[in-house]
Amino acid sequence: MWVFGYGSLIWKVDFPFEDKRGCVWGVAYKLPAGREQEVKRFLDHREKGGYRVIVVTFHPRPPLAPPPSRALLYIGSRDNPDYLGPAPLEQIASQIADAAGPSGCNAEYVFELAEALRTLLPEDSDAHLFSLEGLVRDRIEGKKLLPSSQI
C-alpha cells in the first residue's frame, strides 16, 4: 500500500514506510508489508481534522518510471467547517500568521513545507507556496510572534 503525501505528510514523517518516491507535487510512501492497516489507522487519526481519504493512481516521475500504482490520498474538503474558501494570497497569509491548532502554529506548517519542498523536490517550484511563505514571514516579523531563530 502506498500513501501519497503533501503538506505535513512531506515534512512530518512520523510513521513507518519502506520506500518513498518524490514527484512534482508530493511524496509517495510505501507502507511496510504487513503493517499497512496499523499505519493507516495512525494516519487516519493524525489527519482527522477535515480530511477525506480517497484512492488515486500514483504516477511516479521519471526517471523512476515504475508503473503507476494505487495510493491513498488525504485531501481537505470544502465541507470542512474550518475551510476558509478562496481568498487573495495576502489574506491567506494574515490568517496563517495568526492561527494555531493542536499541532502547532500554522506559520510553522508553511515554513516546514516550503523547506521540505526545496530540499526533497528542488525541481518543484511552487510559486504559490513560496510567495505565501514570504508574506507569512513578513507578517510575523511585523508582529514579532516567533523568535527570530524560527523565522
Buried (B, 14 or more C-beta within 10 A) or exposed (E): BBBBBBBBBBBBBEBEBEEBBBBEEBBBBBBBEEBBEEBBEBBEEBBEEBBEEEEBEBBBBEEEEEEEBEBBBBBBEEEEEEEEEEEEEEEBBBBBBBEEEEEEBBBBBBBBBBEBBBEBBEEBEBEEBBBBBBBBBBBBEEEEBBEEEEB
